[in-house]
Amino acid sequence: MTVRDQAMAIRNTFNLDVPVEVMTAGFSDINNPFIPKRNDGYVFRRETLRDILSFLDDPDGDGLYFSGHYGAGKTTLPYQVASRLNWPVQSFTAHSRMEFDDLVGTWKLVNGSMEFVYGPLSIAMRDGHLFILNEIDRADPGQLAALHDVLEGHPLVIATNGGEIIHAHENFRFIVNGNSLGSGDSTGLYQGVNQLDIAFLDRFRMVEVDYPTEDVELMILEQKTPELPEEIRRNMVRVANQIRRLFIGGEESATPLTVTMSTRTLCRWAKLSLSFRNAPNALAYALKQSLTAKAEPEQRIAIEQIAKDVFGSNWTQGDTQ
């Protein structure tokens, strides 16, 4: 793979209402094993899609940093974009014990002999894949400093493999995500988030990803659970948004929450409500399995009260038919 050889209409590729002549570039090879699995029900948001496509078309020496609260969709987005552009992906999820060798590669015993096994960053640079580093703000900032040269456009030098030099392929892109913007967690919601070096952050375009709008999530639920009455789906989205406001801290007088409802959890709630449609209270039973079982008792009561207030009489009737 040497060039992006396939012109793709954004309107058809991402199912967005944009002029048909608006194009981007992808790959005609659909058989690369590193192309992410496609989720046909994924709904793209115009603004975030615009940001990532602009970066992919012309990074101009930058990396791309997605930040946002848990469940806002910042992690899934680049994988789903890559799946539609047939762009192979190498990825790694950062943690406090991550070392630079985890990204570059190391010597390992393979079939009785020592062999250098390349890491995801090396493969991405060599072969022109997207490199996605998840949860970057959980990594040791000292280990991330070793990435400065790569982000500056310099080749990757693998000293442990005889000084091998890997020059970045023209299709190599560097994407990261985290719950913070790199300045640490001032909310207290995320344990283990580190403050990143300002010189490191200066090498990224920053994109904040918020929770999907009500209209977008209604579209998602309609695709996932068309059998649910529209009013039920609409009330579920309202409940989700109220929970998120308490999680983020938008309502100081109410019970703060340490759990939230991601779009994934929202879809799970809707699907389980259909599965348990014959239960005495399908909505409450499904909500417990989807979210409230992991909440502290006081928070569980608060979430259930939100749902009762939003659904009214439908909450106890459990009418999901």
Residue pairs with C-beta under 8 A, 6 or more apart in sequence:
1 27
1 29
1 32
1 88
1 127
1 128
1 171
2 128
2 170
3 170
3 171
4 25
4 26
4 27
4 85
4 171
5 25
5 27
5 28
6 25
6 26
6 27
6 28
6 86
7 23
7 24
7 25
8 23
8 24
8 25
8 26
8 84
8 85
9 20
9 21
9 22
9 23
10 16
10 18
10 22
10 23
10 24
10 49
10 53
11 17
11 18
11 19
11 20
11 22
12 20
13 24
13 26
13 84
13 85
14 44
14 49
14 81
14 84
15 43
15 44
16 44
16 46
16 49
18 46
24 53
24 56
24 57
24 85
25 57
25 85
26 84
26 85
26 86
26 87
27 85
27 86
27 87
28 86
29 86
30 86
32 86
32 88
33 88
34 88
34 89
34 90
34 129
35 82
35 83
35 86
35 87
35 88
35 89
36 79
36 80
36 82
36 83
36 89
37 83
38 80
38 83
38 84
39 76
39 80
39 83
41 220
41 223
41 224
42 76
42 80
43 212
43 216
43 219
43 220
43 223
44 77
44 80
44 81
45 73
45 212
45 213
45 216
48 66
48 73
48 77
48 207
48 209
49 77
49 81
51 64
51 205
51 207
52 64
52 77
52 78
52 81
52 175
52 207
53 81
55 62
55 64
55 173
55 175
55 205
56 81
56 85
56 87
56 173
59 173
59 174
61 151
61 152
61 153
62 203
62 204
62 205
63 151
63 174
63 175
63 176
63 203
63 204
63 205
64 173
64 174
64 175
64 176
64 204
64 205
64 207
65 136
65 175
65 176
65 177
65 178
65 181
65 182
65 201
65 204
65 205
65 206
65 207
66 74
66 75
66 77
66 78
66 175
66 176
66 177
66 178
66 207
66 209
67 74
67 177
67 178
67 179
67 180
67 181
67 182
67 206
67 207
67 208
67 209
68 74
68 177
68 179
68 208
68 209
68 210
69 179
69 189
69 210
69 211
69 244
69 247
69 248
69 260
70 179
70 189
70 190
70 260
70 262
71 211
71 260
71 261
71 262
71 263
71 264
71 265
72 209
72 210
72 211
72 212
72 262
73 209
73 211
73 212
73 263
74 177
74 209
75 134
75 177
77 209
78 89
78 130
78 132
78 175
78 177
79 89
79 91
79 132
81 87
82 88
82 89
82 130
87 129
87 130
87 171
88 127
88 128
88 129
88 130
89 124
89 129
89 130
89 131
89 132
90 120
90 121
90 123
90 124
90 129
90 130
90 131
90 132
91 120
91 131
91 132
91 133
91 134
92 98
92 102
92 103
92 119
92 120
92 121
92 132
92 133
92 134
93 133
93 134
93 135
94 133
94 134
94 135
94 136
94 137
94 138
94 139
95 135
95 138
95 139
96 138
96 139
96 140
96 192
97 140
98 139
98 140
98 143
99 143
100 143
100 146
100 147
101 119
101 160
102 119
103 119
103 120
103 121
103 122
103 133
103 147
104 118
104 119
104 121
104 122
104 156
104 158
104 160
105 116
105 117
105 118
105 119
105 122
105 158
105 160
105 161
106 116
106 117
106 119
106 160
107 114
107 115
107 116
107 117
107 160
107 161
108 114
108 115
108 116
108 117
109 115
110 117
116 158
116 160
116 161
118 126
120 131
121 131
121 150
121 156
122 156
122 158
122 166
123 129
124 130
124 131
124 172
125 131
125 150
125 156
125 166
125 167
125 168
125 169
125 172
126 166
126 169
127 169
128 169
128 170
128 171
128 172
129 171
129 172
130 172
130 173
130 175
131 172
131 173
131 174
131 175
132 175
132 176
132 177
133 139
133 174
133 175
133 176
133 177
134 176
134 177
135 177
135 178
135 179
136 144
136 176
136 177
136 178
136 182
136 196
137 178
137 179
137 180
137 182
137 184
137 185
137 193
137 194
137 196
138 178
138 192
138 193
138 194
139 194
140 194
141 194
141 195
141 196
141 197
141 200
144 196
144 197
144 200
145 197
145 200
147 200
148 199
148 200
148 203
149 156
150 156
150 168
150 174
151 174
151 200
151 203
151 204
152 203
153 168
155 165
155 166
155 167
155 168
156 165
156 166
156 168
157 163
157 164
157 165
158 164
158 165
158 166
176 204
178 193
179 185
179 189
179 190
179 193
180 190
180 193
181 201
181 206
181 208
182 195
182 196
182 200
182 201
183 195
183 196
184 193
184 194
184 195
185 193
187 248
187 249
189 247
189 258
211 241
211 244
211 263
212 220
212 263
214 237
214 238
214 241
217 237
217 240
217 263
217 266
218 233
218 234
218 237
220 263
220 266
220 267
221 228
221 233
221 236
221 237
221 266
221 267
221 270
222 230
222 233
224 267
224 270
224 271
225 233
225 267
225 270
225 271
225 273
225 274
227 274
228 270
228 273
228 274
228 320
229 319
229 320
229 321
231 314
232 273
232 283
232 314
232 319
232 320
233 270
235 310
235 311
235 314
236 266
236 269
236 270
237 266
238 310
239 261
239 306
239 307
239 310
239 311
240 261
240 263
240 265
240 266
242 306
242 310
243 257
243 259
243 260
243 261
243 291
243 303
243 306
244 260
244 261
245 251
246 254
246 255
246 256
246 257
246 302
247 256
247 257
247 258
247 259
247 260
248 260
249 256
254 302
255 298
255 299
255 302
257 295
257 299
257 302
257 303
258 295
258 296
258 299
259 291
259 294
259 295
259 299
259 303
261 269
261 291
265 290
265 291
268 286
268 289
268 290
269 286
269 287
269 290
269 291
270 286
272 285
272 286
272 289
272 290
273 282
273 283
273 286
273 320
274 282
274 320
275 286
276 282
276 285
276 286
277 318
277 320
277 321
279 285
279 318
280 318
281 315
281 316
281 318
282 318
282 320
283 307
283 311
283 314
283 315
283 318
283 320
284 304
284 307
284 315
284 318
287 303
287 304
287 307
291 303
292 299
292 300
292 303
292 304
293 300
295 303
307 315
308 315
